[in-house]
């Protein structure tokens, strides 16, 4: 719906520019009219800015269909196929999420094209009006769950719905709009309509039924298709139990691959960071294990009981194990996350131990077989666990998804510590060992947590608030755009035998940008999220600008992937003659862009090439071809500006290390 709104705003912008000439004479004669026009323009810009912000938010939230993929674990998908024909709705929803994210990106990108003065007479407002209508129908259908509304959508391309929506309606008018659709908005909206209908039908309880306008066939309750969908829904549940072993196997094989060692030298790879983390983590675990087994003084002195206590040996063995367990679970993937999780685990361990001590003290009774009133203990733990869980749960819609990312670990370990201590004392050790069990477990856990925190902050450390993680994605996009420009310049001869190979390379690069950027973005988001716990805590606080820049760069992933795909499309068509013409306008422009990127680099604060560029209509009569080349050059220029802006913004962001912001780019340290 927001994408439709931004399209309508651009339609108003186009129509306003077209009619501007008719209003100038009257407006100059009336100052009030001028003021009203200025106010309307300001409102239009503000509305457009709000819609762009919403679309960017949607792009980040729906990126790669990550949220939609979690719906595969909804129990309803495991419905008996004999009672209801199952569908793998998560697949449709993930695909729909990615399509909506891309159309949101395209709607924001349209500003590149429509904000240039030369483009107003090149684009028909009907292109965007029709696309906006289709998107609004899709939004209403998804909001109400009424798939029938999608039958009213008009189509241009060959893509059609399972039912309704004839592709032949308004054929000539629609095809004329298609020719003026540089952003392929009709094709994008049609894909959304098709996937919306598939998802809505899959979500319905009536099963899949073919009809006169559909290529689908009837699917019975016990049909082969239903059982296939059922199996597809089961796969993620099965994979959850096997994923750890598969992941472990991949790591066991990694040292024997040449690519693993090569990636350690790759500046855009996270493998070196992983290697350092693994070494430090293993050192800590081995150290705790060695002192537990081979250091007699540690085994005998690190037990808080009387020397003549017959259970001292048991406590010593348990303390060594609890220390390693606490170290293991207090360590996270970032230094800030480890420190903050360690603090939360300390708080949860101490308060949980105290609550368990109160419960055991209050519920002790010699009239019961185990010397404890188990009913009272269950009631106590139920009440306190409920309170802790309520405190740890997010508010609003987030409560449906997970516990609080900021402080959820504190209440979690409160509940775990309390239950374990109560179970140990009431079921195994007895009332006479209550204090010893509580104190030893608490101290052993605190030692493991302190060990995790110390190793995390010892350099080199992986800091989730480090803007360098986000900069890796930005630099990858920069090098990818440079590769595209170099390839287009190298194909300066139409008869070049490398032309076909370059087209293949561009198509591969487009897929690589999506794939690699998505992987890097996922890791960077995980780092930032892990480090951003306890944001109110001054020490190790993550600069909020890191998340903001990461969101902007996530938006750029689709744009960066669009550049080589559009370049490949141009090389495949007749307009490549204009693109590859030696000493032509386009090649000269590409040379300027290459020189600008090579000489000034990503660290430049301004561009040396001129802002406005447009291919003269005399160079290529085919307007669609001109639009594609114009769009390619404008997108590259916009990306260069954006990437330099991201680099400049990330350059001034420091890493907070215990109240000290350290910025290694500017060699600057600031105390807060």
Protein Blocks (a to p, Z undefined) as FASTA:
>chain_A
ZZmmmmmmmmmmmmmmmmmmmmmmmmmmpmklmmmmmmmmmmmmmmmmmmmmmmmmmmmm
mgghlmmmmmmmpmklmgcfkloccddfklmmmmmmmmmmmmmmmmmmmmmmmmpmklmm
mpcfklmmmmmmmmmmmmmmmmnopaklmmmpccfblbdcfegjifkgoklmmmmmmmmm
mnommmmmmmmmmmmmmmmmmmpmnbpaddfkbcbdcddfklmklmmmmmmmmmmmmmmm
mmmmmmmmmmmmmmmpmklmmmmmpmkbcklmmmmmmmmmmmmmmmmmmmmmmmmklmmm
mcccdfklmklmmmmmmmmmmmmmmmmmmpcfbfklmmmmmmmmmmmmmmmmmmmmmmmm
mmgcfkbmnopafklmmmmmmmmmmmmmmmmpcehjllmmmccfklmmmmmmmmmmmmmm
mmmmmmmnommlmmmmmmmmmmmmmmmmmmmmmmmmpccdddfklmklmmmmmmmmmmmm
mmmmmmmmmmmcfklmklmmmmmmmmmmmmmmmmmmmmmmmmmmmmmmmmmgokllmghp
acfklmmmmmmmmmmmmmmmmmmmmmmmmmmmmklmmmmmghiaklmmmmmmmmmmmmno
mmbcbdfbdfbdcddfklpmblmlmmmmmmmmmmmmmmmmmmmmmmmmmmmpccdeehia
cdfklopacdZZ
